[in-house]
Amino acid sequence: MVENDEENNNYELLYKIIIIGDTGVGKSNILSRYIKNEFHDDSKATVGVELGTKYLKIKGTGAKLQIWDTAGQERYRSITSSYYKGSHGCFIVYDITNERSFDNVDKWFEQAQKEASKQVTIILVGNKCDLEEDRQVTREQGEEKAKSFNCHFFETSALSKLRIDDIFIEIVNNIYEKTGGVKNEEDDELEIIKDNNKAVSLNAEEPQQKQGCC
């Protein structure tokens, strides 16, 4: 079980999670909804990367999540590849109302396998499921794709917060089971931040309140 530990920022475990996928699929809003419980209709395409941090307790042990929202534009692929270094978890996100973003999932998965460690936990996420009337990708298609990747699958809505908490709980629990954690060493984090002038911290300030669907 994962519990919020916002009042105590001491931690023994450090997990790096990256969010990848085409531009416009809602990666930034997934991050801001989870970290700050905020959604921005006018969210602009990310250039470079945005960084969010979250403090949790995992089975009584303090943990820090570094969550990296990478740029989805094709021309930034060479930039985002450097952020796979040291990652423990990866969300591959597509937009259920955009078939092309789903078609490109294979490329993102291929890149994740190439750039990330073999132990990285991958979860496929179909975002914007609140827009059911505009759906172009069925849930069954998403499930079949995840099955071919041998990974978990969720449909989410950053707008309504549907299953946003769930995907982070799932990925953190899977990482914990695989690794048991990493020591509190942030050399890689400092190197990454130094190399990226676009990084923006979205540090959580208040405990998140779990919400129901839609």
C-alpha positions in Angstrom: 0.0 0.0 0.0 1.2 3.5 -0.9 0.5 6.4 1.5 1.2 10.1 1.1 4.1 11.3 3.2 4.0 15.0 2.3 4.7 16.2 5.9 7.9 14.2 6.1 10.3 14.6 3.2 12.9 12.1 4.7 13.2 9.1 2.4 15.3 6.0 1.9 14.0 5.0 -1.6 14.5 7.1 -4.8 12.5 6.2 -7.9 12.7 7.9 -11.3 9.6 7.7 -13.5 9.4 9.1 -17.0 6.3 9.9 -19.0 6.6 9.5 -22.8 4.3 9.7 -25.8 3.3 12.0 -28.6 2.7 15.7 -28.0 -0.9 16.6 -27.0 -1.8 13.3 -25.4 -2.0 14.9 -21.9 1.4 13.9 -20.3 1.8 17.3 -18.6 -1.7 17.2 -17.2 -1.2 13.7 -15.9 1.8 15.0 -14.0 0.2 18.2 -12.7 -3.0 16.3 -11.7 -1.0 13.8 -9.7 1.4 16.2 -8.1 -0.8 19.3 -7.6 -4.3 18.1 -8.3 -4.5 20.6 -11.1 -5.6 20.5 -14.7 -4.9 23.1 -17.3 -7.1 23.4 -20.5 -4.5 25.7 -22.0 -1.5 23.5 -21.4 1.1 24.1 -24.0 3.4 21.4 -25.5 6.4 20.7 -23.3 9.8 21.8 -24.6 12.6 19.8 -23.0 11.3 18.3 -19.8 9.4 19.2 -16.7 10.2 17.6 -13.3 7.7 16.8 -10.5 8.6 15.3 -7.1 6.4 13.4 -4.7 7.1 11.9 -1.3 5.4 8.7 -0.3 5.5 5.9 2.2 5.8 2.4 0.8 5.2 -0.3 3.4 6.4 2.1 6.0 9.5 3.2 4.1 9.9 6.8 2.9 10.2 7.2 -0.8 10.8 10.1 -3.2 9.5 9.9 -6.8 11.1 11.9 -9.5 8.6 12.2 -12.3 9.9 13.5 -15.7 7.5 14.7 -18.3 9.4 14.5 -21.6 8.7 16.4 -24.8 6.6 14.4 -27.3 7.5 16.3 -30.4 9.5 14.2 -32.9 12.3 16.8 -33.2 13.0 16.5 -29.4 13.4 12.7 -29.5 17.2 13.0 -29.3 16.8 15.2 -26.2 14.4 13.0 -24.4 16.6 9.9 -24.9 19.1 11.1 -22.3 16.3 11.1 -19.6 15.9 7.3 -19.8 19.1 7.0 -17.8 18.5 5.7 -14.3 14.7 5.4 -14.8 12.8 2.7 -12.9 9.4 3.3 -14.4 8.0 4.5 -17.7 4.4 5.5 -18.7 3.8 5.3 -22.4 0.8 7.6 -23.0 -1.5 7.9 -26.0 -4.8 9.8 -26.6 -7.8 7.6 -27.1 -9.3 10.2 -29.4 -6.1 10.3 -31.6 -5.4 7.1 -33.5 -2.1 8.3 -34.7 -0.8 8.7 -31.1 -1.8 5.1 -30.6 0.0 4.0 -33.8 3.2 5.7 -32.5 3.1 3.7 -29.2 5.2 1.0 -30.9 8.0 3.6 -31.6 8.0 4.8 -28.0 8.1 1.3 -26.7 11.0 0.4 -28.9 12.9 3.5 -27.7 12.2 2.7 -24.1 13.5 -0.8 -24.5 16.6 0.5 -26.2 17.4 3.4 -23.9 16.1 2.3 -20.5 17.4 -0.6 -18.3 16.0 -4.1 -18.8 14.4 -3.8 -15.3 12.3 -0.7 -16.1 8.6 -1.1 -15.4 6.4 0.0 -18.3 2.7 0.9 -18.1 0.6 1.7 -21.2 -1.8 4.6 -20.6 -4.8 5.5 -22.8 -5.6 9.1 -21.7 -8.6 11.3 -22.2 -11.2 8.6 -21.7 -13.7 11.3 -20.6 -14.0 12.1 -24.3 -15.9 8.8 -25.1 -17.9 10.3 -27.9 -14.6 11.2 -29.7 -12.9 7.8 -29.1 -10.8 6.5 -32.0 -9.0 3.7 -30.1 -11.0 1.0 -28.4 -10.2 -0.2 -24.9 -9.7 -3.7 -26.4 -7.0 -2.3 -28.8 -5.2 -0.8 -25.8 -5.4 -4.1 -23.9 -4.1 -6.1 -26.9 -1.2 -3.6 -27.3 -0.3 -3.8 -23.7 -0.4 -7.6 -23.9 2.0 -7.6 -26.8 4.3 -5.4 -24.7 3.8 -7.7 -21.6 2.9 -4.7 -19.5 0.0 -3.3 -17.5 -2.7 -1.1 -19.2 -4.9 1.7 -17.8 -7.3 4.2 -19.3 -7.2 7.5 -17.5 -8.6 11.0 -17.6 -6.4 13.8 -16.3 -9.5 16.1 -16.5 -11.6 14.0 -14.1 -8.6 12.4 -12.3 -10.0 9.0 -13.2 -7.3 6.4 -12.3 -4.5 8.9 -12.2 -3.6 7.9 -8.6 -4.1 4.2 -9.6 -1.4 4.3 -12.3 1.2 5.7 -10.0 0.3 3.3 -7.2 0.6 0.4 -9.7 4.0 1.5 -11.1 5.5 2.3 -7.6 4.4 -1.1 -6.2 5.9 -2.8 -9.3 9.2 -1.0 -9.0 9.3 -1.8 -5.3 8.8 -5.4 -5.9 11.5 -5.5 -8.6 14.2 -3.4 -6.8 13.3 -3.0 -3.2 14.4 0.6 -3.7 17.5 2.6 -4.4 19.7 4.5 -2.0 19.3 8.2 -1.5 21.9 9.2 -4.0 21.1 12.1 -6.4 24.2 12.5 -8.5 22.2 11.5 -11.7 19.5 14.0 -10.8 21.9 16.9 -10.4 23.5 16.0 -13.7 20.1 15.9 -15.5 18.9 19.2 -14.1 22.2 20.9 -15.0 21.8 19.6 -18.6 18.3 20.9 -18.8 17.5 24.6 -18.6 13.8 23.9 -19.2 13.2 21.8 -16.1 10.3 23.0 -13.9 9.7 21.7 -10.4 6.1 20.8 -9.5 6.7 19.8 -5.9 3.6 18.6 -4.1 2.5 20.9 -1.2 -0.5 19.2 0.2 -1.7 15.6 0.6 -3.8 14.3 -2.3 -7.4 13.4 -1.6 -8.5 10.3 -3.4 -11.4 11.0 -5.7 -14.0 8.8 -7.4 -14.4 8.3 -11.1 -15.6 11.2 -13.3 
